């Protein structure tokens, strides 16, 4: 087989066909597509030209929610993690100490994607992989709370982390939501620039806005 040529198996073909079918299904949604058609065109054009992005060629993250419709509600942005005592049994005091308790803007319905950490990485290595524009990966604190309430089953269980990127007072933070084996929810906060390495063996998760 010549260099640069790939044998497409029946299994691979059906997986690819299924993904394309799901993209078409979302574009035909009567209430409005959750995918920006112009971004879909751009992405498909790059694929057609063999120009794959860095996510496609990197194994740090594994998509868990592909083909699923996970949509956050339209929100007023008033809720903050530091005050969500009705949701979390434990709330990290650094949310207040570090000024990570700013209310967010109102948001419309937002589709989100869930990834699993498949290779040891820092925050920067994980999130930079998904987009060069980190602001596009941020959720508001109200949206994080909404995800926890609405999609609890998508949180990493047994006390391991589900990570959310957010911004407060101009600084980037990462909220770490833990769902314990006893059903207790806890929320911690880290500065985005922290060099701590998250180990893939714990199969932590990331939740970000859906990017086309």
C-alpha positions, 0 to 999 in steps of 0.5 A: 500500500502506497505511503499516504493511502489508508485501508478503510475497513467496513467498521471504520466506514460505518462509524464515519457514515454515522457521524456524517448522518448525525451532522446532517440530522442536527442541521435539519433540526426544525427548531434550529440547528445547534451547529453553525452551518458555516463552521460545518462547511469550513470543517468539512472542507478542511477534512476534504483537503486532508487538513486535520486539526490538532485535536484529530491528531492528538490522543489527550482527549476522547469525545464521549458525547459525540452524537448526543444532544446536551443542551443547557437552558437559557439562563440569567447568569445570576447563580454562582458556584460559591452560593450554590449551597442547594447543589453542592455539599462542599464548596471550595472557599477559594472561589471567594478568596481568589475572586472566582465568584463573579456573576455572569451574563445572561446566556441563550440555550447552549449545546455542550460537549463532554470529553474524557482525559485519555492522556496525562495533561495539564489544564493548558494542554487539554483546553488549548487542544480544543481551541486557540480561543479559550474564551470560546471554551468558557461556560458561565458559573450558572451554566456549570450549575445547570449542567450539574443539575440537568446532566448529573449522569454525565459527571465522572462518578466515584469522587473523580473530577469533571472540569469546567473552564470559566472566567471571573474578573478577567481571569481564567479558572477551572471548576472541578466538580466531584460526584462521590460514591455516596451521591454527594456533590463537591466543587473545587476551583483551580487557577487555569495556569496551574501546572498540575498534571491530571492523570488519565488513569482517573478518567476525568472529564471536561465539559465545554461549549459545543464547537463545530 
